[in-house]
Amino acid sequence: MKLVFLHTSDTHGFLLPTDYQDKNDYEAPISLSRVSTAIKKQREKWGADNVVVTDAGDCLQGSPLASFCHKDISFKRLNQFTAAYNEIGYDGRCLGNHDFNFGLDYLKHYIEKNTASFVNDNILDENTDNPAFGQEYKIIERHGVKIGLLGITTQYVPHWEPEEHIQGLKFVSAFEQIKKLAPKLKKDVDILAVMYHGGFESDPVTGVATEPHNGENEGYKILTEVPEVDVFLTGHQHRRLNLVVNNTAIVQPGYRGECVAQVVIDLDKTSDGVKINNLETSLIETKDYEPDSEIVKDITDVDQKAQAWLDQPIAHLSEPAPIKNAFEGRTKGAPFINLLQQMQIYFTGADISATAVMSEKARGFTNQTVTLREVILNYPYANQLCKVRLTGKELKEILEHTATFLEKDNEGNIHFIDRYIKPKPQLYHFDVFYPLHYEVDLSKPHGQRVVELTLHGNPIEDDHIYHLAVNNYRAMGGGFYPAYSMDKIELMLDKDYVQMFTEYLTSGEVKVDTKQYYKFY
């Protein structure tokens, strides 16, 4: 018989085929609505009794629609949002790190209204060590074949979330839990599948490290040290993966519903159990499927209200604050980046500000009138702003880390190194600083590249204390930076970036700073 897994992850609240850049464009090759049609077609193809449908989280946050739903304190919009996910008919789900962005009350309501089973093995109640949400495992039967589902989430969530969003919870190693639970469950099932909101710290085929082994991603460790896993259904890194390694099928379906990952197991049911004859993996492109009319019907009303909400003007600038393009913004600066940094200093009273260009499509504020749409498209993450205490020496170490992102080719052209482009683009980790004046000589060895570094004309002193405004993701350790740690956070604001931009840009006359503060050569 053929047993088929259909897997989604990291849809990030993109329910309809739009990225919200253009309110009239609903032709984007993404969305839960396209996913739904693709899954329905595959169920028809293989027979519903041969199919298991799973999801690995990051659904609640990420799109303007998701942000709009969160604004409703009655949870009515959240109910409609959740109904769209229920339309898929998932057999099992696990949570993602961004599902915690809007707090525990919001998350618990979402879980309660889901018709699918949440499987959770490593987010524990800190008092009992039992799963804080959902169930420890699920066993599904298809034509007499027993399939076990385990669910795990990156243990790194406490590095990114404020305490109130994870209060009472304990996040333990995904690897350690699967190493413990997989042999037990495998005794009772024929096929063992693991849903993991996490990725691979090393290349699944070669074993070459692709990032620091800090526990955020433990997929390679699970793959190589837990042989009981037959099917590995992953997410978090937004990668497109489909391969078979160590007799384990591995898939990851990209981002925003661009793909449905498929695993097809050819097996025979024998008197001794199940014999796996073959494992095949593939990625089904959802652009080839029309949006599901049921999801469109469920969510169109909320979506249209979100579109109107996005077009609300929130402020009027003395002049536009654009970004010509993301690469130039990162390497040469841009008025919008300066404006964002000015705002962060305004709210924290810090000496210096740091930020990344958060989206490849970021264009800043191209008109004098600023709308909510522009704020969210330029800064799509649900981060909070922090003030961090650092020595001058630590600040230099942080800048030297940013200098490792770039290199110069033989023709003298500057570009980002492959590690931050592949296997997953990670340029949202590349921070720039304001109003520091600094120059970076890329011909020098790592650790010696920052050759000019001053603040208001004065050199940065190693032993001096500086106060830096930066988002909580970075301040709590995101991006593999040195020097940041939670004990250095002096202040964390309970405001999102839409609130801050609205307040800042209407606080009085704001002069857009158009100077260039940094140079890479």
Secondary structure, 3 states (H helix, E strand, C coil): CEEEEEEECCCCCCCCCCCCCCCCCCCCCCCHHHHHHHHHHHHHHHCHHHEEEEECCCCCCCCHHHHHHHCCCCCHHHHHHHHHHHCCCCCEECCCHHHHCCCHHHHHHHHHHCCCCEECCCEEECCCCCECCCECCEEEEECCEEEEEEEEECCCHHHCCCHHHCCCEEECCHHHHHHHHHHHHHCCCCEEEEEEECCCCECCCCCCECCCCCCCCCHHHHHHHCCCCCEEEECCCCCEEEEEECCEEEEEECCCCCEEEEEEEEEEEECCEEEEEEEEEEEEEHHHCCCCHHHHHHHHHHHHHHHHHHCCEEEECCCCEECCCHHHHHHHCCHHHHHHHHHHHHHHCCCEEEEECCCCCCCEECCCEEEHHHHHHHCCCCCCEEEEEEEHHHHHHHHHHHHCCEEECCCCCEEECHHHCCCCCCHHHCEEEECEEEEECCCCCCCCCEEEEEECCEECCCCCEEEEEEEHHHHCCCCCCCCCCHHHEEEECCCCHHHHHHHHHCCCCCCCCCCCCEEEC
